[in-house]
Amino acid sequence: MDRQPFLRMENITKSFYGVKVLDKVSVDLFAGEVLALVGENGAGKSTLIKILNGDYQKDSGSIYLNGQLVQLHEPSDAEGLGIRMIYQELHYAPELSVMENLLLGHLPRQKGFLGNYLVDWNRAQELARQYLGMLDIEIDPNALMRSLSVVDREIVEIVKALSAQAKIIVMDEPTAALTPHEVKLLFSIIKSLQKQGVAIIYISHRLDEIFQIAGRVTVLRDGLHVGTRPIVEVTHRDLVRMMVGREVVESRAEIRAEARAERHDGQAVLEVTGLTKAGAYHDINLSIRTGEIVGIFGLLGAGHATLTRSIFGAEPADSGLILVNGQSVTITSPRDARQAGIGFVPTDRKVNGLVLGMNVRQNLTLSNWSPLSRFSFFQQSLERRHAQNWIDRLGIRMAGGMEVETRFLSGGNQQKVVLGRWLEAKVKVLLLNEPTWGVDVGARSDIYDQLEALAGQGLAILMVSSDIQEVLSVSHRILTMYKGQLTGEFSQREATEEIILHAAAGGTL
């Protein structure tokens, strides 16, 4: 690394609504290095990189690029200086194709008199396939972005950033939607970029990745710079302690394995028989008992995420039966699922889980308005008491109280709001798709504690996760899926990472 940092952000300070979210934070980045930026949700990471991209304006402080003071008033300023972002909240044009999104603002033009007005679509196709090939991804360049899954949309955003000849690339949770194979490919590309002198700021809550890819790590907590250390000088426990300011129990599977290994013999609350949806999954049979957490693990495209959406009525099944407390129920919409006592926490909380323009109070009670009315009049004082109950129980942190718009909460706290809404609605079954996607280690531990407490109170929980450690840590039973079919069922005592991965990859048991 060069002695002089390629990027220097010095004493950056930023406040929102009188609340200081960054307080004299300084970060430097050298050409050709990967700097990990870590911290809990709400620590200030997203604000810092948005200032670097010109999305937000700093209140004070300085930014130097290659030793020169620069002003970043808008994203085009950052792009012109070779700074590119891959945000956790994906930025794309849903009604345009994958190809058009990849080349947005840079579509190749035809030669000749009308060249400036006509797009060279053949060349555009060629470039799009070349860029997608960087991650060995098979996505149709002509497919509309809105037709893609959340996973594929994120992959397109990663490819878009990698295709630009950037000097600095900021990656915010780039692997959250990727399979182990795709993560390996991405890391290979990152190493190639390093050799070309590209500097990378890498943000991830998956701390194991930090030790694989980063040379140094910078930790933020509550808007303050806690420290920057060479990765070889810190342990996993050191990072967690720096991030949360306390010890966090991480090896939950080892500590509580004996308790989880006990088979639950209570009543089956949710039963699925012969559930089938063409192109997604086939002949699924499963049950969840009172107080049981069942985890489903599968690789990308296994069909497990669509399965939970079908049970909730968001993507109704073609055939099969769903029973709640032994009674067959017809679920063709989320309204039907809600009436049957089924709640659902989706992967994309910002799009499908929350009304971001509503405040926290309104989002918490959105699915349970009837009990808050008296003689056809809505009781706001009662609503506030109910909302405060879940704010206190789930430890939802926010600046400005329950009246603050949910868009301003960190990812972990937004996830707690979605969870609180369904608990307020007193559901019998809770379906969770990637419950800690984009959630930091502290909030993740809080959510795991809540799930265990809820199971202890009799709630039946079905959890889909691509994080094998999460499935092993939280589940009483684990199911595996491969190409739309269940391939294995394991108790907590039987399950190991090797066995689960083998079954989820279609291996013979």
Secondary structure, 3 states (H helix, E strand, C coil): CCCCCCEEEEEEEEEECCEEEEEEEEEEECCCCEEEEECCCCCCHHHHHHHHCCCCCCCEEEEEECCEECCCCCHHHHHHCCEEEECCCCCCCCCCEHHHHHCCCCCCECCCCCCCCCECHHHHHHHHHHHHHHHCCCCCCCCEHHHCCHHHHHHHHHHHHHHCCCCEEEEECCCCCCCHHHHHHHHHHHHHHHHCCCEEEEECCCHHHHHHHCCEEEEEECCEEEEEEEHHHCCHHHHHHHHHCCCCCCCHHHHHHHHHHCCCCCCEEEEEEEEEECCCEEEEEEEEECCCEEEEEECCCCCHHHHHHHHCCCCCCCEEEEEECCEEECCCCHHHHHHCCEEEECCCHHHHHCCCCCEHHHHHHCCCCHHHEECCEECHHHHHHHHHHHHHHHCCCCCCHHHCEHHHCCHHHHHHHHHHHHHHCCCCEEEEECCCCCCCHHHHHHHHHHHHHHHHCCCEEEEEECCHHHHHHHCCEEEEEECCEEEEEEECCCCCHHHHHHHHCCCCC
